[in-house]
Amino acid sequence: QQQVRQSPQSLTVWEGETAILNCSYEDSTFNYFPWYQQFPGEGPALLISIRSVSDKKEDGRFTIFFNKREKKLSLHITDSQPGDSATYFCAANNMGYKLTFGTGTSLLVDP
Amino acid sequence: EAAVTQSPRNKVAVTGGKVTLSCNQTNNHNNMYWYRQDTGHGLRLIHYSYGAGSTEKGDIPDGYKASRPSQENFSLILELATPSQTSVYFCASGDAGGNTEVFFGKGTRLTVV
């Protein structure tokens, strides 16, 4: 079963708009949520992360909003740029050895 | 900068053949991982290791073996390759404890014909 779910599967926004990528999880023991960005032909790379003690984490144009009660989080990319076009993975961990990844959202930013 | 190097980058194998994917990290990380990436499934964990000499089963270990002969090296072995194992494979490394950044290699595209 998919413990980490992402939506939408794909998203297209215009340059300058805000892209919103959604993620939900089932395991209440998850307490660390990184988002990874992947460009074609490359491996995923850490973009931004949040721990469950926080409800918001901001890094430049990228912001994670976290709702522990609903087991949901979202990644907001403001002022989207064509260079942000990539696949974004939400992941989760509970202090164990492994990360559990979602299925990813493919973002296209049209100039 | 953290470095994870995978070889080969591309591989074509025949059904029933043996395939070995290699991974080397220079980060001195304890944990290493093998994932496969398929459309619609995201990244799925095959095997992982928390130190030299250790290997653990991930979520989809069937048909795969792993070997961690040293801190730096972690191999994924397909003893009898099947077309269903056609995929992109990623190796990654990270510090012990889990809630830290994991660094990925560039991937190996494996095609089993």
Backbone of each chain as ProteinMPNN parsed JSONL, in Angstrom:
{"seq_chain_A": "QQQVRQSPQSLTVWEGETAILNCSYEDSTFNYFPWYQQFPGEGPALLISIRSVSDKKEDGRFTIFFNKREKKLSLHITDSQPGDSATYFCAANNMGYKLTFGTGTSLLVDP", "coords_chain_A": {"N_chain_A": [[0.851, -1.188, 0.0], [0.373, 2.319, -0.571], [2.067, 4.46, 1.355], [2.675, 7.097, 1.391], [1.212, 9.635, -0.287], [0.838, 11.561, -3.257], [-0.378, 14.479, -4.899], [-1.199, 16.852, -7.474], [-0.668, 14.369, -10.081], [0.583, 15.488, -12.244], [1.361, 18.878, -13.086], [0.812, 22.038, -14.463], [1.88, 25.331, -14.635], [1.856, 28.893, -15.158], [4.68, 30.975, -15.742], [5.703, 32.825, -12.942], [3.434, 32.333, -11.459], [1.99, 30.701, -8.528], [2.818, 27.484, -7.629], [1.253, 24.638, -6.283], [1.839, 21.788, -4.537], [0.726, 18.727, -3.361], [0.677, 16.492, -0.524], [0.123, 13.545, 1.349], [-0.037, 11.358, 4.205], [0.017, 8.174, 5.93], [1.084, 6.864, 8.152], [1.302, 7.536, 11.474], [3.596, 7.76, 12.912], [5.531, 8.933, 11.415], [7.833, 11.576, 11.263], [9.482, 13.303, 9.983], [9.836, 15.115, 7.061], [10.99, 15.344, 4.036], [11.322, 17.12, 0.951], [12.114, 16.242, -2.317], [13.768, 17.199, -5.295], [13.832, 16.483, -8.702], [15.564, 16.491, -11.7], [15.42, 15.692, -15.226], [17.347, 12.839, -16.062], [18.934, 12.993, -13.852], [19.708, 12.283, -10.374], [17.433, 12.383, -7.543], [17.392, 15.342, -5.491], [17.774, 16.901, -2.328], [15.436, 19.378, -1.521], [13.933, 20.914, 0.357], [12.98, 20.586, 3.789], [10.905, 19.446, 6.549], [10.16, 19.12, 10.01], [7.977, 17.356, 12.225], [7.302, 18.874, 14.398], [6.969, 21.413, 13.613], [4.894, 23.751, 11.792], [5.299, 25.086, 9.508], [7.704, 25.756, 7.007], [10.108, 27.688, 5.504], [11.979, 28.544, 2.625], [13.364, 30.69, 0.77], [11.747, 30.872, -2.271], [10.317, 28.632, -1.779], [8.025, 26.889, 0.217], [6.936, 24.87, 2.859], [3.9, 23.719, 4.085], [2.477, 22.291, 6.911], [0.216, 20.004, 8.278], [-0.4, 18.369, 10.979], [-2.515, 17.1, 12.276], [-4.29, 16.426, 10.249], [-2.636, 14.902, 8.742], [-1.347, 15.882, 6.479], [0.538, 17.657, 4.018], [1.933, 20.389, 2.161], [3.686, 21.703, -0.641], [4.601, 24.854, -1.557], [5.418, 26.764, -4.301], [6.402, 29.797, -4.977], [6.205, 32.527, -7.373], [6.9, 31.027, -9.723], [9.415, 29.617, -11.842], [10.727, 28.834, -15.12], [12.94, 27.18, -14.765], [12.236, 25.737, -12.565], [10.872, 23.594, -13.414], [10.401, 20.266, -13.045], [10.453, 17.033, -11.424], [8.848, 16.465, -8.377], [9.289, 15.013, -5.269], [7.647, 13.966, -2.402], [8.595, 12.825, 0.775], [8.89, 10.625, 3.648], [9.835, 9.919, 7.036], [10.563, 8.118, 10.059], [12.547, 8.368, 12.04], [13.786, 6.065, 11.489], [15.763, 3.885, 9.374], [15.082, 4.243, 6.74], [13.723, 6.178, 4.018], [10.409, 6.812, 2.983], [8.951, 7.199, -0.072], [6.715, 9.274, -1.992], [4.757, 9.091, -5.052], [5.392, 11.138, -6.705], [5.221, 14.436, -8.266], [4.964, 15.871, -11.362], [6.12, 18.846, -12.46], [5.532, 21.498, -14.648], [6.607, 24.548, -15.782], [5.412, 27.063, -17.627], [6.787, 29.46, -19.811]], "CA_chain_A": [[0.0, 0.0, 0.0], [1.144, 3.544, -0.689], [1.967, 5.149, 2.635], [2.81, 8.521, 1.113], [0.499, 9.915, -1.533], [1.026, 12.891, -3.781], [-1.278, 14.948, -5.955], [-1.601, 16.042, -8.616], [0.408, 13.616, -10.713], [1.285, 16.479, -13.052], [0.861, 20.23, -12.872], [1.376, 23.074, -15.329], [1.586, 26.696, -14.218], [2.563, 29.933, -15.911], [5.785, 31.646, -15.064], [5.252, 33.845, -12.005], [2.339, 31.841, -10.62], [2.335, 29.826, -7.4], [2.513, 26.055, -7.799], [0.959, 23.974, -5.005], [1.977, 20.344, -4.632], [0.142, 18.161, -2.156], [1.205, 15.224, -0.025], [-0.54, 13.04, 2.555], [0.601, 10.137, 4.686], [-0.849, 7.361, 6.79], [1.76, 6.416, 9.369], [1.374, 8.646, 12.422], [4.935, 7.838, 13.516], [6.404, 9.749, 10.556], [8.071, 12.876, 11.892], [10.425, 14.073, 9.165], [9.243, 15.132, 5.732], [11.781, 16.084, 3.049], [10.902, 17.171, -0.45], [13.231, 16.097, -3.227], [13.563, 17.708, -6.642], [14.579, 15.665, -9.651], [15.595, 16.894, -13.1], [15.63, 14.531, -16.11], [18.704, 12.326, -16.162], [19.649, 13.21, -12.597], [19.102, 11.721, -9.186], [16.736, 13.372, -6.703], [18.221, 16.131, -4.582], [16.97, 17.523, -1.287], [15.047, 20.76, -1.789], [13.532, 21.527, 1.617], [12.412, 19.559, 4.662], [10.23, 19.936, 7.748], [9.918, 18.139, 11.064], [6.57, 17.402, 12.615], [7.085, 19.855, 15.477], [6.736, 22.697, 12.964], [3.789, 23.734, 10.839], [5.688, 25.817, 8.313], [9.144, 25.891, 6.779], [10.271, 28.527, 4.319], [13.34, 28.69, 2.109], [13.249, 31.444, -0.468], [10.43, 30.767, -2.922], [9.746, 27.321, -1.447], [7.454, 26.833, 1.561], [6.16, 23.685, 3.23], [2.867, 23.862, 5.106], [2.293, 20.968, 7.498], [-0.949, 19.838, 9.158], [-0.188, 17.073, 11.619], [-3.795, 16.481, 12.628], [-4.873, 15.843, 9.043], [-1.589, 14.126, 8.073], [-1.191, 16.448, 5.141], [1.47, 18.753, 3.852], [1.968, 20.905, 0.799], [4.846, 22.507, -1.05], [4.224, 26.005, -2.36], [6.521, 27.395, -5.032], [5.917, 31.103, -5.431], [6.935, 33.12, -8.504], [7.485, 29.862, -10.41], [10.31, 29.893, -12.946], [10.912, 27.657, -15.994], [13.962, 26.319, -14.178], [11.63, 24.913, -11.51], [10.255, 22.436, -14.067], [11.078, 19.076, -12.521], [9.572, 16.156, -10.66], [9.01, 16.713, -6.952], [8.899, 13.874, -4.444], [7.459, 14.08, -0.969], [9.058, 11.617, 1.443], [8.629, 10.619, 5.084], [10.71, 9.07, 7.84], [10.206, 8.137, 11.485], [13.794, 8.143, 12.772], [14.348, 4.796, 11.063], [16.823, 3.941, 8.379], [14.666, 4.436, 5.361], [12.728, 7.14, 3.596], [9.319, 6.325, 2.154], [8.673, 8.233, -1.064], [5.493, 9.308, -2.765], [4.913, 8.771, -6.468], [5.93, 12.3, -7.405], [4.433, 15.371, -9.069], [5.746, 16.454, -12.452], [5.767, 20.263, -12.604], [5.983, 22.214, -15.838], [6.375, 25.985, -15.704], [5.416, 27.636, -18.975], [7.248, 30.851, -19.817]], "C_chain_A": [[0.893, 1.248, 0.0], [0.99, 4.333, 0.59], [2.077, 6.655, 2.483], [2.191, 8.772, -0.263], [0.728, 11.352, -1.966], [-0.019, 13.199, -4.846], [-0.941, 16.403, -6.257], [-0.412, 15.252, -9.163], [1.249, 14.541, -11.587], [0.588, 17.821, -12.91], [1.578, 21.171, -13.826], [0.932, 24.437, -14.824], [2.334, 27.651, -15.131], [3.691, 30.493, -15.059], [5.237, 32.754, -14.182], [4.115, 33.404, -11.1], [2.882, 31.012, -9.452], [1.887, 28.399, -7.71], [2.304, 25.439, -6.423], [0.954, 22.47, -5.229], [1.549, 19.741, -3.298], [0.709, 16.791, -1.812], [0.396, 14.822, 1.206], [0.116, 11.729, 2.954], [-0.32, 9.424, 5.653], [-0.211, 7.047, 8.143], [1.955, 7.589, 10.328], [2.734, 8.749, 13.108], [5.906, 8.624, 12.641], [6.594, 11.117, 11.188], [9.067, 13.747, 11.133], [9.972, 13.953, 7.73], [10.114, 15.979, 4.79], [11.092, 16.086, 1.694], [12.158, 17.121, -1.305], [12.822, 16.575, -4.614], [14.422, 16.894, -7.601], [14.428, 16.218, -11.068], [15.869, 15.669, -13.965], [17.098, 14.13, -16.187], [19.54, 12.486, -14.916], [18.988, 12.428, -11.471], [18.354, 12.794, -8.41], [17.719, 14.094, -5.79], [17.314, 16.829, -3.575], [16.713, 18.987, -1.602], [14.775, 21.496, -0.479], [12.91, 20.434, 2.472], [11.767, 20.208, 5.88], [10.105, 18.795, 8.745], [8.536, 18.381, 11.642], [6.28, 18.358, 13.77], [6.787, 21.242, 14.92], [5.536, 22.605, 12.045], [4.118, 24.497, 9.557], [7.2, 25.888, 8.237], [9.311, 26.623, 5.464], [11.74, 28.587, 3.92], [13.233, 29.385, 0.754], [11.846, 31.35, -1.042], [9.705, 29.47, -2.562], [9.28, 27.305, 0.005], [6.692, 25.528, 1.731], [5.151, 24.101, 4.294], [2.503, 22.467, 5.598], [1.113, 20.964, 8.459], [-0.882, 18.445, 9.764], [-1.511, 16.361, 11.884], [-4.405, 15.774, 11.417], [-3.873, 14.971, 8.29], [-1.424, 14.581, 6.622], [-0.103, 17.518, 5.153], [1.447, 19.192, 2.394], [3.233, 21.715, 0.595], [4.342, 23.611, -1.967], [5.475, 26.589, -3.001], [5.98, 28.708, -5.591], [6.797, 31.633, -6.563], [7.651, 32.016, -9.304], [8.29, 30.285, -11.641], [10.447, 28.659, -13.833], [11.946, 26.674, -15.447], [13.462, 25.455, -13.034], [10.964, 23.674, -12.099], [11.055, 21.188, -13.722], [10.017, 18.175, -11.911], [9.896, 16.341, -9.185], [8.454, 15.52, -6.167], [8.762, 14.313, -2.994], [7.925, 12.765, -0.348], [8.795, 11.738, 2.943], [9.529, 9.622, 5.779], [10.285, 9.191, 9.296], [11.4, 7.778, 12.342], [14.399, 6.785, 12.432], [15.392, 4.989, 9.99], [16.348, 4.388, 7.013], [13.661, 5.558, 5.212], [11.661, 6.437, 2.771], [8.908, 7.466, 1.23], [7.263, 8.122, -1.62], [5.797, 9.053, -4.234], [5.354, 9.964, -7.311], [4.896, 13.152, -8.117], [5.357, 15.98, -10.11], [5.258, 17.877, -12.69], [6.364, 20.83, -13.885], [5.614, 23.685, -15.665], [6.523, 26.565, -17.103], [5.856, 29.086, -18.935], [6.229, 31.784, -20.461]], "O_chain_A": [[2.016, 1.227, 0.505], [-0.097, 4.828, 0.887], [1.624, 7.405, 3.347], [2.605, 8.187, -1.264], [0.802, 12.254, -1.132], [-0.476, 12.323, -5.58], [-0.446, 17.115, -5.382], [0.724, 15.46, -8.737], [2.47, 14.4, -11.662], [-0.613, 17.893, -12.649], [2.798, 21.11, -13.978], [-0.258, 24.668, -14.611], [3.308, 27.28, -15.787], [3.644, 30.478, -13.829], [4.398, 33.539, -14.623], [3.858, 34.038, -10.076], [4.064, 30.674, -9.401], [0.72, 28.151, -8.013], [3.083, 25.685, -5.502], [0.162, 21.948, -6.014], [1.97, 20.2, -2.236], [1.155, 16.041, -2.679], [0.028, 15.675, 2.013], [0.751, 11.069, 2.131], [-1.304, 9.987, 6.134], [-0.903, 6.975, 9.159], [2.693, 8.527, 10.024], [2.997, 9.724, 13.812], [7.005, 8.95, 13.09], [5.623, 11.751, 11.603], [9.444, 14.818, 11.608], [9.746, 12.852, 7.226], [9.979, 17.202, 4.758], [10.368, 15.153, 1.35], [13.128, 17.842, -1.068], [11.686, 16.383, -5.047], [15.6, 16.648, -7.337], [13.317, 16.391, -11.569], [16.481, 14.708, -13.499], [17.978, 14.975, -16.355], [20.725, 12.153, -14.912], [17.853, 11.968, -11.6], [18.608, 13.984, -8.594], [18.735, 13.537, -5.375], [16.225, 17.291, -3.919], [17.635, 19.743, -1.909], [15.323, 22.572, -0.239], [12.372, 19.461, 1.943], [12.041, 21.364, 6.203], [9.962, 17.636, 8.357], [7.997, 19.484, 11.553], [5.117, 18.617, 14.079], [6.399, 22.142, 15.663], [5.191, 21.523, 11.57], [3.308, 24.544, 8.631], [7.888, 26.055, 9.244], [8.738, 26.24, 4.444], [12.627, 28.669, 4.77], [13.036, 28.739, -0.275], [10.871, 31.705, -0.379], [8.579, 29.251, -3.01], [10.033, 27.659, 0.912], [5.908, 25.131, 0.869], [5.502, 24.752, 5.279], [2.25, 21.567, 4.798], [1.02, 21.813, 9.345], [-1.265, 17.462, 9.129], [-1.602, 15.143, 11.73], [-4.959, 14.681, 11.531], [-4.236, 14.356, 7.288], [-1.37, 13.779, 5.69], [0.134, 18.184, 6.161], [0.998, 18.458, 1.514], [3.772, 22.322, 1.521], [3.739, 23.351, -3.008], [6.462, 26.872, -2.323], [5.206, 28.723, -6.548], [7.96, 31.253, -6.702], [8.86, 32.082, -9.524], [7.897, 31.188, -12.379], [10.297, 27.54, -13.344], [11.827, 25.466, -15.653], [14.162, 24.552, -12.578], [10.535, 22.793, -11.354], [12.231, 21.071, -14.065], [8.834, 18.514, -11.886], [11.062, 16.37, -8.791], [7.321, 15.085, -6.372], [9.654, 14.953, -2.436], [7.667, 11.698, -0.905], [8.511, 12.826, 3.444], [9.935, 8.615, 5.199], [9.73, 10.205, 9.72], [11.286, 6.974, 13.268], [15.409, 6.393, 13.016], [15.846, 6.103, 9.729], [17.148, 4.867, 6.208], [12.874, 5.856, 6.11], [11.971, 5.569, 1.956], [8.562, 8.556, 1.686], [6.692, 7.035, -1.709], [6.946, 8.828, -4.613], [5.653, 9.815, -8.495], [3.838, 12.668, -8.52], [6.403, 16.537, -9.778], [4.109, 18.086, -13.08], [7.551, 20.658, -14.164], [4.453, 24.021, -15.431], [7.607, 26.561, -17.686], [5.36, 29.863, -18.12], [6.462, 32.99, -20.545]]}, "seq_chain_B": "EAAVTQSPRNKVAVTGGKVTLSCNQTNNHNNMYWYRQDTGHGLRLIHYSYGAGSTEKGDIPDGYKASRPSQENFSLILELATPSQTSVYFCASGDAGGNTEVFFGKGTRLTVV", "coords_chain_B": {"N_chain_B": [[31.747, 18.362, -1.433], [28.975, 16.156, -1.148], [29.214, 12.93, -2.587], [28.014, 10.475, -4.72], [28.571, 7.801, -6.686], [27.589, 5.978, -9.463], [27.862, 2.944, -11.325], [27.408, 0.694, -14.1], [26.243, 3.542, -16.091], [24.36, 3.023, -17.954], [22.845, -0.024, -18.997], [22.382, -2.955, -20.802], [20.894, -6.01, -20.536], [20.545, -9.583, -20.836], [17.698, -11.698, -20.556], [17.699, -13.829, -17.761], [20.357, -13.596, -17.322], [23.171, -12.526, -15.279], [23.417, -9.582, -13.397], [25.264, -6.884, -12.173], [25.132, -4.014, -10.315], [26.948, -1.191, -9.435], [27.991, 0.917, -6.719], [29.507, 3.743, -5.312], [30.48, 5.704, -2.579], [31.735, 8.767, -1.311], [31.262, 10.029, 1.023], [31.538, 9.131, 3.54], [29.346, 8.032, 4.816], [27.217, 6.109, 6.92], [24.858, 4.803, 6.174], [23.496, 3.222, 3.304], [21.62, 2.925, 0.274], [19.508, 1.221, -2.08], [17.357, 2.07, -4.617], [14.599, 1.665, -6.883], [13.193, 3.284, -9.698], [10.155, 3.819, -11.146], [7.676, 4.781, -13.488], [4.731, 6.018, -12.095], [5.109, 4.727, -9.731], [7.003, 5.977, -8.245], [9.825, 6.206, -6.104], [11.11, 3.238, -4.966], [12.184, 1.244, -2.289], [14.746, -1.134, -2.375], [16.97, -2.601, -1.22], [18.904, -1.948, 1.743], [21.609, -0.656, 3.73], [23.322, -0.417, 6.825], [25.949, -0.236, 7.396], [29.316, -1.419, 6.787], [29.346, -4.755, 5.721], [26.723, -5.252, 6.393], [23.422, -5.923, 5.236], [20.084, -5.184, 4.452], [16.67, -6.044, 3.893], [14.542, -4.149, 1.833], [11.512, -2.679, 0.74], [10.809, -3.988, -1.612], [12.389, -6.519, -2.158], [12.533, -8.922, -3.586], [14.105, -10.993, -5.944], [16.447, -9.62, -5.99], [19.757, -9.14, -4.733], [22.049, -7.827, -2.306], [25.21, -6.306, -1.571], [27.606, -5.217, 0.752], [30.618, -4.552, 0.943], [32.413, -2.764, 2.009], [32.721, 0.454, 3.691], [32.46, 2.331, 1.688], [31.388, 1.142, -0.602], [28.6, -0.33, -2.272], [26.702, -2.801, -3.63], [24.296, -3.894, -6.025], [22.727, -6.836, -6.928], [21.51, -8.774, -9.521], [20.659, -11.882, -9.875], [19.321, -13.546, -11.702], [18.252, -12.022, -14.214], [15.204, -10.421, -15.162], [12.703, -9.273, -17.525], [10.901, -7.642, -16.131], [12.452, -6.313, -14.375], [13.51, -4.223, -15.662], [14.325, -0.911, -15.432], [15.034, 2.247, -13.768], [17.706, 2.576, -11.65], [18.625, 3.756, -8.493], [21.231, 4.628, -6.352], [21.919, 5.579, -3.005], [23.179, 7.545, -0.261], [23.464, 8.182, 3.283], [23.654, 9.787, 6.524], [23.753, 8.03, 9.661], [20.748, 7.435, 11.495], [18.608, 8.442, 10.058], [16.838, 10.78, 9.893], [18.069, 12.706, 8.22], [19.729, 14.364, 5.487], [19.62, 12.6, 2.435], [21.754, 11.488, -0.084], [21.767, 11.177, -3.537], [22.886, 9.12, -6.272], [23.438, 9.439, -9.874], [21.989, 7.569, -11.177], [21.246, 4.374, -12.757], [20.362, 3.157, -15.815], [18.7, 0.349, -16.559], [18.058, -2.131, -18.886], [16.367, -5.024, -19.565], [16.358, -7.543, -21.83]], "CA_chain_B": [[30.336, 18.056, -1.679], [28.648, 14.737, -1.075], [29.327, 12.319, -3.902], [27.62, 9.09, -4.891], [28.86, 7.465, -8.083], [27.041, 4.689, -9.87], [28.333, 2.399, -12.594], [27.443, 1.602, -15.246], [25.108, 4.461, -16.185], [23.391, 2.329, -18.799], [23.167, -1.431, -19.114], [21.414, -3.841, -21.441], [21.163, -7.377, -20.107], [19.644, -10.587, -21.399], [16.901, -12.422, -19.574], [18.397, -14.964, -17.19], [21.749, -13.261, -17.061], [23.508, -11.903, -13.994], [23.729, -8.154, -13.511], [25.755, -6.248, -10.957], [25.183, -2.55, -10.337], [27.899, -0.778, -8.412], [27.823, 2.238, -6.146], [30.601, 4.183, -4.45], [30.238, 7.014, -1.972], [32.899, 9.363, -0.642], [30.706, 10.867, 2.082], [31.737, 8.44, 4.814], [28.049, 7.788, 5.42], [26.979, 4.736, 7.351], [23.711, 4.199, 5.493], [23.408, 3.25, 1.845], [20.32, 2.461, -0.176], [19.205, 1.005, -3.487], [15.97, 2.3, -4.996], [14.274, 1.667, -8.295], [12.206, 4.297, -10.033], [9.271, 3.47, -12.253], [6.546, 5.699, -13.645], [3.551, 5.62, -11.342], [5.49, 4.111, -8.449], [7.985, 6.786, -7.53], [11.052, 5.523, -5.709], [10.826, 2.121, -4.057], [13.415, 0.763, -1.661], [15.017, -2.547, -2.644], [17.822, -3.039, -0.108], [19.686, -0.894, 2.36], [22.692, -1.124, 4.602], [23.712, 0.591, 7.815], [27.379, -0.29, 7.629], [30.021, -2.477, 6.072], [28.986, -6.11, 6.093], [25.289, -5.406, 6.66], [22.425, -5.642, 4.205], [18.737, -5.37, 4.948], [15.651, -6.006, 2.858], [13.655, -3.016, 1.781], [10.107, -2.97, 0.481], [10.656, -4.869, -2.789], [13.688, -7.185, -2.314], [12.496, -10.183, -4.331], [14.845, -10.986, -7.203], [17.648, -8.8, -5.826], [20.651, -9.302, -3.599], [22.914, -6.666, -2.11], [26.489, -6.582, -0.921], [28.279, -4.007, 1.274], [31.929, -5.043, 1.377], [33.159, -1.698, 2.67], [31.926, 1.655, 3.97], [32.287, 3.125, 0.487], [30.809, 0.437, -1.735], [27.341, -1.048, -2.075], [26.334, -3.354, -4.935], [22.997, -4.549, -6.205], [22.968, -7.99, -7.793], [20.365, -9.478, -10.076], [21.227, -13.181, -10.256], [18.619, -14.015, -12.908], [17.518, -10.827, -14.618], [13.941, -10.604, -15.883], [12.257, -8.013, -18.146], [10.202, -6.816, -15.138], [13.462, -5.561, -13.644], [13.858, -3.053, -16.456], [13.995, 0.235, -14.585], [16.162, 3.111, -13.42], [18.11, 2.246, -10.294], [19.365, 4.81, -7.812], [21.93, 4.383, -5.105], [21.948, 6.771, -2.171], [23.844, 7.39, 1.029], [23.044, 9.146, 4.292], [24.161, 9.565, 7.869], [22.941, 7.186, 10.538], [19.694, 8.158, 12.201], [17.436, 8.524, 9.192], [16.259, 12.091, 9.634], [19.081, 13.584, 7.665], [19.708, 14.373, 4.04], [20.089, 11.447, 1.687], [22.356, 11.941, -1.335], [21.553, 10.187, -4.586], [23.684, 9.09, -7.487], [22.738, 9.866, -11.082], [21.128, 6.502, -11.639], [21.629, 3.405, -13.787], [19.205, 2.708, -16.596], [18.856, -1.067, -16.891], [17.075, -2.725, -19.781], [16.513, -6.48, -19.663], [15.672, -7.953, -23.064]], "C_chain_B": [[30.123, 16.551, -1.676], [28.632, 14.128, -2.459], [28.948, 10.85, -3.846], [27.76, 8.779, -6.373], [28.364, 6.074, -8.4], [27.678, 4.257, -11.195], [27.719, 1.023, -12.829], [26.269, 2.571, -15.214], [23.989, 3.871, -17.033], [23.83, 0.88, -18.968], [22.033, -2.142, -19.82], [21.814, -5.256, -21.082], [20.16, -8.335, -20.749], [18.894, -11.292, -20.276], [17.656, -13.667, -19.102], [19.853, -14.704, -16.879], [21.93, -12.635, -15.693], [23.932, -10.467, -14.239], [24.203, -7.649, -12.156], [25.822, -4.743, -11.176], [26.042, -2.103, -9.16], [27.65, 0.656, -7.961], [28.976, 2.537, -5.201], [30.266, 5.547, -3.885], [31.483, 7.481, -1.217], [32.47, 10.253, 0.514], [30.983, 10.32, 3.472], [30.412, 8.251, 5.573], [27.913, 6.325, 5.818], [25.903, 4.06, 6.508], [23.835, 4.32, 3.98], [22.143, 2.524, 1.424], [20.339, 2.174, -1.682], [17.699, 1.167, -3.696], [15.819, 1.998, -6.489], [13.155, 2.669, -8.536], [11.448, 3.889, -11.282], [8.117, 4.454, -12.289], [5.338, 5.156, -12.886], [3.844, 5.013, -9.987], [6.463, 4.974, -7.647], [9.245, 5.993, -7.262], [10.701, 4.449, -4.691], [12.124, 1.49, -3.574], [13.579, -0.734, -1.861], [15.811, -3.164, -1.489], [18.49, -1.809, 0.487], [20.708, -1.505, 3.299], [23.013, -0.026, 5.603], [25.167, 0.463, 8.227], [28.002, -1.428, 6.849], [29.63, -3.844, 6.625], [27.508, -6.331, 6.344], [24.473, -5.147, 5.413], [21.064, -5.98, 4.788], [17.756, -5.308, 3.788], [14.814, -4.751, 2.983], [12.226, -3.459, 1.495], [9.887, -3.944, -0.67], [11.958, -5.631, -3.054], [13.704, -8.397, -3.231], [13.193, -10.042, -5.681], [16.138, -10.197, -7.15], [18.444, -9.25, -4.609], [21.498, -8.052, -3.48], [24.172, -7.094, -1.383], [27.13, -5.268, -0.499], [29.636, -4.448, 1.83], [32.757, -4.018, 2.143], [32.239, -0.517, 2.929], [31.545, 2.356, 2.68], [31.438, 2.46, -0.596], [29.578, -0.389, -1.387], [26.873, -1.497, -3.45], [24.936, -3.953, -4.898], [23.174, -5.632, -7.243], [21.646, -8.605, -8.215], [20.904, -10.806, -10.595], [20.629, -13.705, -11.554], [17.719, -12.875, -13.368], [16.253, -11.185, -15.403], [13.516, -9.257, -16.48], [11.547, -7.089, -17.159], [11.181, -5.993, -14.295], [14.048, -4.421, -14.482], [13.39, -1.815, -15.712], [15.211, 1.161, -14.51], [16.457, 2.876, -11.945], [18.967, 3.371, -9.715], [19.99, 4.271, -6.531], [21.951, 5.687, -4.321], [22.715, 6.482, -0.888], [23.356, 8.471, 1.985], [23.646, 8.803, 5.636], [23.241, 8.638, 8.642], [21.879, 8.041, 11.214], [18.479, 8.413, 11.35], [16.968, 9.918, 8.884], [17.301, 13.099, 9.197], [19.039, 13.467, 6.151], [20.278, 13.094, 3.47], [20.566, 11.946, 0.33], [22.27, 10.824, -2.358], [22.625, 10.272, -5.668], [22.834, 9.481, -8.687], [21.882, 8.771, -11.7], [21.77, 5.599, -12.682], [20.364, 2.971, -14.503], [19.473, 1.286, -17.06], [17.711, -1.526, -17.779], [17.368, -4.214, -19.886], [15.686, -6.945, -20.859], [15.57, -9.482, -23.141]], "O_chain_B": [[30.966, 15.781, -2.135], [28.106, 14.723, -3.4], [29.478, 10.082, -3.043], [27.134, 9.426, -7.213], [28.675, 5.112, -7.699], [27.987, 5.079, -12.057], [27.525, 0.262, -11.881], [25.38, 2.423, -14.375], [22.815, 4.191, -16.843], [25.021, 0.586, -19.069], [20.864, -1.957, -19.482], [22.957, -5.656, -21.304], [19.067, -7.934, -21.15], [19.418, -11.454, -19.174], [18.175, -14.446, -19.902], [20.508, -15.523, -16.234], [20.961, -12.261, -15.032], [24.698, -10.171, -15.156], [23.608, -7.956, -11.123], [26.48, -4.261, -12.098], [25.879, -2.579, -8.037], [27.164, 1.491, -8.724], [29.372, 1.695, -4.395], [29.825, 6.44, -4.608], [32.18, 6.693, -0.578], [33.222, 11.131, 0.939], [30.693, 10.979, 4.471], [30.37, 8.305, 6.802], [28.422, 5.427, 5.147], [26.022, 2.883, 6.168], [24.22, 5.361, 3.447], [21.658, 1.63, 2.118], [21.08, 2.795, -2.444], [16.885, 0.505, -3.051], [16.783, 2.067, -7.252], [12.286, 2.872, -7.688], [12.035, 3.646, -12.336], [7.639, 4.906, -11.249], [4.975, 3.988, -13.021], [2.935, 4.807, -9.183], [6.704, 4.699, -6.471], [9.681, 5.2, -8.097], [10.068, 4.729, -3.673], [13.04, 1.239, -4.357], [12.675, -1.513, -1.558], [15.371, -4.129, -0.865], [18.624, -0.774, -0.165], [20.674, -2.694, 3.613], [22.978, 1.157, 5.268], [25.579, 0.98, 9.266], [27.304, -2.293, 6.319], [29.592, -4.055, 7.837], [27.072, -7.472, 6.493], [24.792, -4.257, 4.624], [20.919, -6.951, 5.531], [17.989, -4.597, 2.81], [14.428, -4.341, 4.078], [11.793, -4.51, 1.968], [8.879, -4.651, -0.696], [12.581, -5.408, -4.092], [14.778, -8.859, -3.618], [12.924, -9.121, -6.451], [16.853, -10.108, -8.147], [17.886, -9.68, -3.599], [21.648, -7.303, -4.445], [24.197, -8.103, -0.678], [27.196, -4.32, -1.282], [29.782, -4.685, 3.029], [33.7, -4.378, 2.848], [31.107, -0.488, 2.445], [30.452, 2.911, 2.568], [30.835, 3.149, -1.419], [29.524, -1.053, -0.352], [26.668, -0.67, -4.338], [24.472, -4.447, -3.87], [23.711, -5.38, -8.321], [20.785, -8.912, -7.39], [21.542, -10.845, -11.647], [21.34, -14.242, -12.403], [16.562, -12.78, -12.956], [16.24, -12.125, -16.197], [13.931, -8.208, -15.986], [11.583, -5.87, -17.329], [10.77, -5.079, -13.581], [14.976, -3.739, -14.048], [12.208, -1.679, -15.397], [16.258, 0.897, -15.1], [15.567, 2.968, -11.099], [19.897, 3.864, -10.353], [19.357, 3.562, -5.748], [21.996, 6.77, -4.904], [22.877, 5.33, -0.486], [22.898, 9.533, 1.563], [24.092, 7.679, 5.865], [22.07, 8.489, 8.295], [22.091, 9.226, 11.471], [17.39, 8.589, 11.895], [16.716, 10.232, 7.72], [17.395, 14.2, 9.739], [18.39, 12.576, 5.604], [21.283, 12.57, 3.952], [19.881, 12.727, -0.33], [22.646, 9.682, -2.092], [23.187, 11.333, -5.939], [21.657, 9.813, -8.543], [21.134, 9.022, -12.645], [22.698, 5.991, -13.389], [19.417, 2.483, -13.885], [20.374, 1.049, -17.864], [16.539, -1.33, -17.456], [18.474, -4.618, -20.248], [14.469, -6.763, -20.894], [15.025, -10.016, -24.106]]}, "name": "protein", "num_of_chains": 2, "seq": "QQQVRQSPQSLTVWEGETAILNCSYEDSTFNYFPWYQQFPGEGPALLISIRSVSDKKEDGRFTIFFNKREKKLSLHITDSQPGDSATYFCAANNMGYKLTFGTGTSLLVDPEAAVTQSPRNKVAVTGGKVTLSCNQTNNHNNMYWYRQDTGHGLRLIHYSYGAGSTEKGDIPDGYKASRPSQENFSLILELATPSQTSVYFCASGDAGGNTEVFFGKGTRLTVV"}
